[in-house]
Amino acid sequence: MSDFWGELIGTMLLILLGNGVVAGAILKGTKSENSGWIVITLAWGLAVVMGIYAVGKISGAHLNPAVTIGLAAEGSFPWGKVPAYILAQIVGAVIGSKLVWLHYLPHWSRTEDPATKLGVFCTSPAVRSTWSNLLSEMLGTFVLVAGVLFIGANQFAEGLNPIVVGALVVAIGMSLGGTTGYAINPARDFGPRLAHFLLPISGKGSSDWGYAWIPIVGPILGGLLGAAFYCAAFKMECAPWAWVVFLAALGLMCLAYFNERKK
């Protein structure tokens, strides 16, 4: 199997299990309805574990453009492979979300709220505030990419790394996910959002494209920041691009702070 197909299949499995637990928790009439945030965060962590076990030895199981870009910036992944990986991740996310739609087919008509239907596919903020939402996605992905690099720098018993990465995702969801739903993955949000736009879901409402750029730009900035921090703190390297990322992150924090002060 090629790297492309590995990333596609791994991301498809990630979204099938991850968006699947969201559907079970919020769509009307399921046996797991109202199961809550803890169930969702645990299942997303397990979805990451399963995706890594499935294709880790084929493609490295990035399953996330922010991880791919972060690893390329850090120097452990070739930039030439980045476009194909991102394309595979987006296509896999679209397919995975379509499978979720099929699996829960009888429950869409029983769910009246369009925002709930959209929430099965992609993220939305608890409080809509552009700069703060962007900052939340950046910080969550910073922890993810820096954590993945920390984990990779340590020696674990063979086969344990995916479980540790899954635990990291659970921790991010429980600690930092309550603001925006922690996309921390551009493909995880954009692919399913595109599927929501294309699928014939009755009463589905808007796909909220006005918000869609935040779970793309925020995670990419966060991934670069995580890579820059790892390089500076653990490899004692600070390339010119890293200073740009650090300054951009600082500027975003200031924008979020002063925007909230005005309210």
Residue pairs with C-beta under 8 A, 6 or more apart in sequence:
1 9
1 55
1 58
2 58
3 58
3 59
3 60
3 81
3 84
3 85
3 88
4 59
4 84
4 85
4 87
4 88
5 58
5 88
6 55
6 58
6 59
6 61
6 88
7 55
7 59
7 61
7 62
7 63
7 85
7 88
7 89
7 92
8 88
8 89
8 91
8 92
8 95
9 54
9 55
9 92
10 51
10 52
10 54
10 55
10 56
10 59
10 61
10 63
10 92
11 51
11 63
11 64
11 88
11 89
11 92
11 93
11 96
11 187
11 188
11 191
12 92
12 93
12 95
12 96
12 99
13 47
13 50
13 51
13 54
13 96
14 47
14 48
14 50
14 51
14 63
14 92
14 93
14 96
14 188
15 47
15 92
15 93
15 95
15 96
15 97
15 100
15 188
15 191
15 192
16 47
16 96
16 99
16 100
17 43
17 44
17 46
17 47
17 50
17 51
18 43
18 44
18 47
18 48
18 188
19 96
19 97
19 100
19 120
19 121
19 192
20 43
20 100
20 103
20 104
21 32
21 39
21 40
21 43
21 44
21 47
22 40
22 119
22 120
23 30
23 100
23 103
23 104
23 107
23 120
24 30
24 31
24 32
24 33
24 35
24 104
25 32
25 33
25 34
25 35
25 36
25 39
25 40
26 33
26 111
26 116
26 119
26 120
27 33
27 104
27 107
27 108
27 110
27 111
27 116
27 117
27 120
28 107
28 110
28 111
28 112
29 106
29 107
29 110
30 104
30 107
32 39
37 173
37 174
37 177
37 178
38 174
40 173
41 170
41 173
41 174
41 177
42 170
44 169
44 170
44 173
45 166
45 167
45 168
45 169
45 170
45 173
46 166
48 63
48 162
48 165
48 166
48 169
49 162
49 163
49 165
49 166
51 61
51 63
52 61
52 63
52 161
52 162
52 165
52 166
53 162
54 61
55 61
56 162
59 85
60 77
61 162
62 68
62 71
62 77
62 85
62 89
63 89
63 92
63 185
63 187
64 89
64 144
64 184
64 185
64 186
64 187
64 188
64 219
65 85
65 86
65 89
65 90
65 185
65 186
65 187
65 219
65 220
65 223
66 141
66 144
66 145
66 184
66 185
66 186
66 219
66 220
66 222
66 223
67 144
67 145
67 148
67 185
67 223
68 77
68 82
68 85
68 86
68 89
69 82
69 220
69 223
69 224
70 145
70 148
70 149
70 223
70 224
70 226
70 227
71 77
71 145
71 148
71 149
71 227
72 78
72 79
72 82
73 223
73 224
73 227
73 228
73 241
74 149
74 227
74 230
74 231
75 231
76 152
86 186
86 187
89 187
89 191
90 187
90 190
90 191
90 194
91 191
92 187
92 191
93 187
93 188
93 190
93 191
93 192
93 195
94 191
94 192
94 194
94 195
96 191
96 192
97 121
97 191
97 192
97 195
97 196
98 195
98 199
100 120
100 121
101 108
101 195
101 199
101 201
104 120
108 117
108 201
108 202
108 204
109 202
111 117
112 203
114 203
114 204
114 205
114 206
115 124
115 205
117 196
117 201
117 203
117 204
117 205
118 124
118 196
118 204
118 205
118 206
118 207
118 208
119 181
121 192
121 193
121 195
121 196
122 183
122 189
122 190
122 192
122 193
122 196
122 207
122 208
122 212
122 215
123 180
123 181
123 182
123 183
123 189
123 215
124 180
124 181
124 208
124 211
125 133
125 136
125 179
125 180
125 181
125 211
125 214
126 178
126 179
126 180
126 181
127 179
128 211
129 256
129 259
129 260
130 214
130 259
131 252
131 255
131 256
131 259
132 179
132 256
132 259
132 260
133 179
133 180
133 211
133 214
133 218
134 214
134 217
134 218
134 221
134 252
134 256
135 218
135 252
135 253
135 256
136 176
136 179
136 180
136 182
136 218
137 180
137 182
137 183
137 184
137 214
137 215
137 217
137 218
137 219
137 222
138 218
138 219
138 221
138 222
138 225
138 249
138 252
139 176
139 222
140 172
140 176
140 177
140 180
140 182
140 184
140 219
140 222
141 184
141 185
141 218
141 219
141 220
141 221
141 222
141 223
141 225
141 226
142 222
142 223
142 225
142 226
142 229
142 249
143 168
143 172
143 176
143 222
143 226
144 168
144 169
144 172
144 184
144 222
144 223
144 226
145 222
145 223
145 225
145 226
145 227
145 230
146 226
146 227
146 229
146 230
147 165
147 168
147 226
148 165
148 168
148 226
149 226
149 227
149 230
149 234
150 230
150 234
151 161
151 164
151 165
151 168
152 161
153 234
156 164
169 184
172 182
172 184
173 182
176 182
180 214
180 215
183 189
183 215
183 218
183 219
184 219
184 222
185 215
185 219
186 215
186 216
186 219
186 220
188 215
189 212
189 215
189 216
190 212
190 215
190 216
193 207
193 208
193 209
193 212
194 207
196 204
196 207
197 207
197 209
221 245
221 248
221 249
221 252
224 241
224 245
225 245
225 246
225 249
227 242
228 238
228 239
228 241
228 242
228 245
228 246
231 237
231 238
231 239
231 242
232 238
232 242
